[in-house]
Amino acid sequence: MPFFIGQTYTRDEIGDELGGSKQSYLPNVNERITCGCFNPERVNPDAPEEILFGGPEDTPEIDRAANLVFQQGQNGGDIRVFLKRQVNTWEYVGKFLCVGITRDRRVVRRKMRAHPERGDFSGVLRFERV
């Protein structure tokens, strides 16, 4: 199934087509991130260009996914990006390349001050449209 910019899809439709976890915001298959599913309301207010990842209780899976998408971007691998518009309604906004990652505490603290509603997070991913 092709995805069309501006059209909405369910997580089942996205997952059935691209694979990976239907709950993860960066699902992967065989260590390749298949897409990004980001919630711009409170969680990632600057999505899709900037994604705040992690939290006070980071899991190895969150860190691994962040590292995978950055490495994939460094190798020229883009991902399809979907933004949550309402419950189980995800708008396709295009293909993006992960061009940066940081866990620098100074950057994270500055972003936390800019987005206090987000709560704690541990890093920032930077994306550019391709």
N, C-alpha and C positions, 0 to 999 in steps of 0.2 A: 504494500500500500504506500503510495507516495504521500508525503505530508505537505500541506499547503500553508504558507505564511498567512496568519490571521484566522485560520480555522482552528476549532477546538477538538480535542480528543480526550478520551478517558485514559486512565492509567492502564487499564486492561488492553486497550487498543495500542497504546504506545509499547507496552511490554510484549504483547503478542508479536508485534512487528520487529522490534529492536532487540528484545531479549533482556535478561537481567532481572533483578529484583523490582517488583512493582511498588515497593515501599521506599527504596533508596533514592536519594536525590541525585546520585551519580551511579546508576546501575552499570554493572560490567558483566561481560562474558569473556572468560578466558583472559583475564587481566587487561581487557580493553573496555574503556568506558563507552557505553553505547549512546548515552544522551545525558542531558542535564534537565532535571525537573525542579524548578526553583519557585519558592513562594515569595513574591515581592512584598506582601503585606506583613510588616513587622519583622519577619525573619531575614529577608534579603531586600531591603528597600531600594538598593541600587542595581538590582538584577536587570538584565543579564550581564552587564559589564563587570560587576563586582559581586562576589559571593562570599559571605561571612560563614566560615565553617567551624565546626567543633562546638564545644561547650564546656561547662564546668566538669563534666564527667565524660571526657572524650573516650571514644572506643577506638581500638586499633583499626576497625573497618573505616571509620571516618577519616583518619589520617591516611590510611592506605588509598582510599578513593581520591583524596586530594592530591596525593603524590602521583597516582596513576594518571589523572587527567592532565596534570602539569607535564609529566614526561611525555604523554601522548601529544600534547601541544608542541613540545620542543621538537618532536619528530614530524611535525606537520599534520598531525591527525586532529581534525575538527570533530565536533559533536553537534548533534541537533539539540536545540534548547526549547523547552516548553516552560511557560509561566502559568502558575495556578491563578485562575480567575474566580473560581468558586469551587464548592465541594465537587471533587472528581471531574473538573472541567479545566483542561490544560491547553492554553493557546500556543501553537507553534510559532516561534518568532525568528527562526532561521538557524543557520550554521555558525558556530563560534569556535574560536581557537583559544585555548588557555595559554596566555602569554606570561603569566606571573603567579608566584605564590610567595607568601611571607608569613612567618610566625613571629616576627620581630615584635617584642612586647611594646615598644614605643608606638609602632604603627597600630597594633591591636588596641592599645589604650586610647589613642586618638580616635579611632573608628568607634570604640565603645562610647566615648563622649558624644560623638556625632549621632549615634543611634542607641540611646539608652534603653529604648523599648525592646531592643533585640535581646538584652541580657548578655551573659558572658559568652565569649567565643574564643577560639585559639588561633585563628589565622584568616587570611584573606586570599582569595583566588581572583585573578584578573583575566577577563575575557575580551576578545575583539571579534567583531563580525567578520566573516570571510565571504 
